[in-house]
């Protein structure tokens, strides 16, 4: 059974956070052929690896004399940690920092059978090989040195985590606002459809239909998810052209009444275009860092907005940044 002080447990956690960052960053950098600072935080630490290592040590404690049970405990414990962490992060930040949706035998994209089985072997490797010299390193350090290192790293990680957490929350808010802008533009397109379709009908029928369509459009956010923002903008521009062509056929009453509605829609469209462009630029250093550090980040509801932010952050849409 492991018998460590709180300082030693913290030292192990930070040590494995750092080692995990080294391994993950090196792997992603080689795979993408681009130097990548991997992870949720800006500093060289990946808390999930540290948590996973500590979890492996804890769940294997009762089975140190039974390597098969160490394997089983590692599979179950690490899979549970990965699932809970994935669900919690997606619920909080609206994005997935890893996604197994394309893997076989996966569950909700958060865990998959292949990875779960690998966790068991990693637990054996951790308890039988890796942790032995790390434990020796901690034991060889004077208590004052170990305590000082742990305190300094704790302060640094706490500050880094706080800034990174705020950046992730702010990034979530940007995605939500971008989606709202898109929904509003779909709503504008629907109202323009009504202007074109009903421009030759009686004014009272027009007003009634327009009011009903406005209420329905606000509830059809799932439709906006299925539409690309570029298609929505093209549709609005097309409808505006159609309305301009119909203006000469309007009566004086139609020009007065529909003209006010049309001006309101054009104003809202211009405002939404400006908001979408402003949100997409993403000037915040920590938010841009999150996207660069997690190129595989995905989102179910905000997929298009997230991909747009990633393209601009990676420099693929530089012309739109100007």
C-alpha positions in Angstrom: 0.0 0.0 0.0 1.2 3.5 -0.9 1.8 5.8 2.1 2.4 9.3 1.0 2.0 12.7 2.5 -0.2 15.3 0.8 2.9 17.1 -0.5 4.1 13.9 -2.1 0.8 13.2 -3.7 0.8 16.7 -5.1 4.4 16.3 -6.4 3.4 13.1 -8.2 0.3 14.7 -9.7 2.4 17.7 -11.0 5.1 15.4 -12.2 2.8 13.3 -14.3 0.9 16.3 -15.6 4.3 17.5 -16.9 5.3 14.1 -18.4 1.9 13.8 -20.0 2.2 17.2 -21.6 5.6 16.3 -23.0 4.3 13.0 -24.5 1.1 14.5 -25.8 2.7 17.6 -27.3 5.5 15.6 -28.9 3.0 13.2 -30.4 0.7 15.9 -31.8 3.6 18.0 -33.1 5.0 15.0 -35.0 1.6 14.0 -36.4 0.7 17.6 -37.5 4.3 18.5 -38.4 3.8 21.7 -36.4 5.1 22.6 -32.9 2.0 22.3 -30.6 1.6 23.3 -27.0 -1.0 20.6 -26.2 -3.7 20.8 -23.6 -6.3 22.9 -21.7 -3.7 25.0 -19.9 -1.1 27.3 -21.4 1.8 26.0 -19.3 3.5 22.6 -19.7 0.9 20.6 -17.7 -2.0 18.3 -18.7 -4.2 17.8 -15.6 -5.9 14.8 -17.1 -2.7 12.8 -17.2 -1.9 13.8 -13.7 -5.4 12.8 -12.5 -5.1 9.5 -14.5 -1.8 8.6 -13.0 -3.0 9.3 -9.4 -6.2 7.3 -10.2 -4.1 4.4 -11.4 -2.1 4.4 -8.2 -5.2 4.6 -6.0 -7.3 1.9 -7.7 -4.4 -0.5 -7.9 -3.6 -0.3 -4.2 -5.8 -3.2 -3.0 -4.5 -5.5 -5.8 -0.7 -4.9 -5.8 -0.1 -8.7 -5.6 -2.6 -9.5 -8.4 -1.5 -8.1 -11.8 -4.7 -9.2 -13.5 -6.8 -7.2 -11.0 -4.5 -4.3 -11.4 -5.3 -4.4 -15.1 -9.1 -4.7 -14.5 -9.0 -1.9 -11.9 -7.0 0.3 -14.3 -9.5 -0.3 -17.2 -12.5 0.6 -15.1 -11.0 3.5 -13.1 -9.4 5.3 -16.1 -12.5 4.8 -18.3 -14.7 6.2 -15.6 -12.4 9.2 -15.2 -12.3 9.8 -18.9 -16.0 9.6 -19.3 -16.9 11.9 -16.4 -14.3 14.4 -17.4 -15.4 14.4 -21.0 -19.1 14.8 -20.1 -18.4 17.5 -17.6 -16.2 19.5 -20.0 -18.7 19.3 -22.8 -21.5 20.4 -20.5 -19.5 23.3 -19.2 -17.6 24.5 -22.3 -19.9 23.1 -25.1 -17.0 21.5 -26.9 -15.2 18.2 -26.8 -11.4 18.1 -26.3 -11.4 14.5 -27.5 -13.9 12.6 -29.5 -14.1 8.8 -30.2 -17.3 9.1 -32.3 -15.5 7.6 -35.3 -14.0 4.7 -33.3 -15.6 1.3 -33.1 -17.3 0.3 -29.8 -17.5 3.8 -28.6 -20.0 5.4 -26.2 -21.2 8.9 -26.7 -17.9 9.8 -28.2 -16.3 10.1 -24.7 -14.9 6.6 -24.3 -14.2 3.6 -26.6 -13.3 0.0 -26.0 -9.8 0.2 -27.5 -8.8 3.0 -25.3 -10.3 1.4 -22.2 -8.4 -1.8 -22.7 -5.2 0.3 -23.2 -5.7 1.9 -19.8 -5.3 -1.4 -18.1 -1.9 -2.0 -19.7 -0.9 1.6 -18.8 -1.9 1.0 -15.2 0.4 -2.1 -15.0 3.2 0.0 -16.7 2.6 2.8 -14.2 2.6 0.7 -11.1 5.3 -1.8 -12.0 7.8 0.4 -14.0 7.2 4.1 -14.2 6.3 5.0 -10.7 9.2 3.2 -9.0 11.9 5.7 -10.0 9.5 8.6 -9.6 8.8 7.5 -6.1 12.6 7.2 -5.5 13.0 10.8 -6.8 10.5 12.2 -4.4 12.1 10.3 -1.5 15.6 11.5 -2.4 14.6 15.2 -2.2 15.0 17.0 1.1 11.6 17.8 2.7 12.2 21.5 2.4 13.1 21.3 -1.3 10.1 19.0 -2.1 7.7 21.3 -0.2 9.1 24.4 -1.9 8.8 22.9 -5.4 5.3 21.8 -4.7 4.1 25.1 -3.3 5.7 27.1 -6.3 4.2 24.8 -8.9 0.8 24.8 -7.1 0.7 28.6 -7.2 1.7 28.6 -10.9 -0.8 25.9 -11.9 -3.6 27.6 -9.9 -3.1 30.9 -11.8 -2.7 29.1 -15.2 -5.8 27.1 -14.6 -7.9 30.1 -13.6 -6.9 32.0 -16.7 -7.4 29.0 -19.0 -10.8 28.2 -17.4 -12.0 31.8 -18.0 -10.8 31.6 -21.6 -12.7 28.4 -22.1 -15.9 29.9 -20.7 -15.4 33.0 -22.9 -14.9 30.8 -25.9 -18.1 29.0 -25.1 -19.9 32.4 -25.0 -18.4 33.3 -28.3 -19.8 30.1 -29.9 -23.2 30.7 -28.4 -23.3 34.2 -29.7 -22.2 33.2 -33.1 -25.0 30.6 -33.2 -27.5 33.2 -32.1 -26.4 35.5 -34.9 -26.9 32.7 -37.4 -30.4 31.9 -36.0 -31.3 35.6 -36.3 -30.1 35.6 -39.9 -32.2 32.5 -40.7 -35.1 34.4 -39.1 -34.4 37.4 -41.4 -34.3 35.2 -44.4 -37.7 33.7 -43.5 -39.3 37.1 -43.1 -37.9 38.2 -46.5 -39.4 35.0 -48.0 -42.8 36.3 -46.7 -42.2 39.8 -48.2 -41.6 38.2 -51.6 -44.4 35.7 -51.4 -47.1 38.0 -50.0 -46.3 41.3 -51.5 -49.2 41.1 -54.0 -51.8 40.0 -51.3 -54.0 42.2 -49.1 -52.1 44.1 -46.4 -54.0 42.5 -43.6 -53.2 39.0 -44.7 -49.6 40.0 -45.2 -49.3 41.4 -41.6 -50.9 38.2 -40.2 -48.7 35.8 -42.1 -45.6 37.8 -41.3 -46.3 37.8 -37.6 -46.9 34.0 -37.7 -43.8 33.3 -39.6 -41.7 35.4 -37.2 -42.9 33.4 -34.2 -42.3 30.1 -36.0 -38.8 31.0 -37.1 -37.6 31.7 -33.6 -38.5 28.2 -32.5 -36.8 26.5 -35.5 -33.2 26.7 -34.3 -32.6 23.1 -35.4 -33.1 24.2 -39.0 -30.4 26.9 -38.6 -28.0 24.2 -37.4 -28.4 22.3 -40.6 -27.7 25.4 -42.8 -24.3 26.8 -43.5 -23.8 30.4 -42.6 -22.6 31.2 -46.2 -25.8 29.7 -47.6 -27.9 31.8 -45.2 -26.1 35.0 -46.3 -26.4 34.1 -50.0 -30.1 33.4 -49.4 -30.7 36.8 -47.8 -28.8 38.6 -50.5 -30.9 36.8 -53.1 -34.2 37.7 -51.4 -33.1 41.3 -51.1 -32.5 41.4 -54.9 -36.0 39.9 -55.5 -37.6 42.5 -53.2 -35.8 45.3 -55.0 -37.2 44.0 -58.3 -40.7 44.0 -56.9 -40.7 47.5 -55.4 -42.0 49.1 -58.7 -45.0 46.9 -58.6 -46.1 47.9 -55.0 -48.9 50.2 -54.3 -48.3 53.4 -52.2 -49.7 51.6 -49.2 -47.4 48.6 -49.6 -44.4 50.8 -50.1 -45.1 52.6 -46.8 -45.9 49.5 -44.7 -43.6 46.9 -46.3 -40.8 49.5 -46.7 -40.6 50.0 -42.9 -40.4 46.2 -42.4 -37.8 45.9 -45.2 -35.6 48.7 -43.7 -35.8 47.0 -40.3 -34.7 43.7 -41.8 -31.8 45.2 -43.8 -30.6 47.0 -40.7 -30.7 43.8 -38.6 -28.9 41.9 -41.3 -26.1 44.5 -41.4 -25.8 44.4 -37.7 -25.7 40.6 -37.6 -23.0 40.6 -40.3 -20.9 42.9 -38.3 -21.4 40.9 -35.1 -20.5 37.6 -36.8 -17.3 39.1 -38.2 -16.3 40.7 -34.9 -16.9 37.4 -33.0 -15.0 35.4 -35.5 -11.8 37.4 -35.2 -11.2 36.0 -31.6 -8.5 38.4 -30.4 -8.0 36.9 -26.9 -4.6 35.3 -26.6 -5.8 32.5 -24.2 -8.8 31.6 -26.4 -6.7 31.4 -29.5 -4.2 29.3 -27.6 -6.9 26.9 -26.6 -7.8 26.3 -30.3 -4.2 26.0 -31.4 -3.5 23.5 -28.6 -6.5 21.4 -29.4 -6.8 21.0 -33.2 -9.1 18.0 -32.7 -11.6 19.9 -30.6 -15.2 19.3 -31.8 -18.7 20.5 -30.9 -22.0 18.9 -31.7 -24.2 22.0 -31.7 -21.6 24.6 -32.5 -19.6 22.7 -35.1 -19.7 25.3 -37.9 -18.9 28.2 -35.6 -16.1 26.3 -34.0 -14.6 25.3 -37.3 -14.8 28.9 -38.5 -12.9 30.0 -35.4 -10.3 27.3 -35.9 -9.7 28.3 -39.5 -9.2 31.9 -38.6 -7.0 31.1 -35.7 -4.8 28.8 -37.8 -4.5 31.6 -40.3 -6.5 30.0 -43.1 -8.9 33.0 -43.3 -6.4 35.8 -43.0 -8.1 37.8 -45.6 -11.2 37.9 -43.3 -9.2 39.1 -40.3 -8.4 42.4 -42.0 
